[in-house]
Amino acid sequence: QVQLVESGGGLVQPGGSLRLSCVNSRSRFSLYTAAWYRQAPGKQRELVATIGSSGGTNYADSVKGRFTISRDNAKNTVYLQMNSLEPEDTAVYYCNAVQGTLALLTWGQGTRVTVSS
């Protein structure tokens, strides 16, 4: 069974940084566009960033200039470096492989990020 395992979340003060990791057991994960999503309390899951198989990236307007998505295909791992964190970034963060707007894999447990002083 393909698994997504997210890690790296935690409690951080506004202005702080975190680096999230997502490990995928799918051997061909590197061939797919990977994405980070987040779901804040009481809100729908939203797309945060994507990275294509060749490394091209896209970001939600709310995180542009603050977040950086990257991948290490040899490790089947996708990262999300989050800088200048704001309370509005508080959410559970998830990763997935995507095709267009369609998430391809079973969702993992996510990793919780709390930005608070």
HELIX and SHEET records of a PDB file:
HELIX    1   1 PHE A   29  LEU A   31  5                                   3    
HELIX    2   2 ASN A   73  LYS A   75  5                                   3    
HELIX    3   3 PRO A   87  ASP A   89  5                                   3    
SHEET    1   A 4 LEU A   4  SER A   7  0                                        
SHEET    2   A 4 LEU A  18  ASN A  24 -1                                        
SHEET    3   A 4 THR A  77  MET A  82 -1                                        
SHEET    4   A 4 PHE A  67  ASP A  72 -1                                        
SHEET    1   B 6 GLY A  10  VAL A  12  0                                        
SHEET    2   B 6 THR A 111  VAL A 115  1                                        
SHEET    3   B 6 ALA A  91  GLN A  99 -1                                        
SHEET    4   B 6 THR A  33  GLN A  39 -1                                        
SHEET    5   B 6 GLU A  46  ILE A  51 -1                                        
SHEET    6   B 6 THR A  57  TYR A  59 -1                                        
SHEET    1   C 4 GLY A  10  VAL A  12  0                                        
SHEET    2   C 4 THR A 111  VAL A 115  1                                        
SHEET    3   C 4 ALA A  91  GLN A  99 -1                                        
SHEET    4   C 4 LEU A 102  ALA A 103 -1                                        
END                                                                             
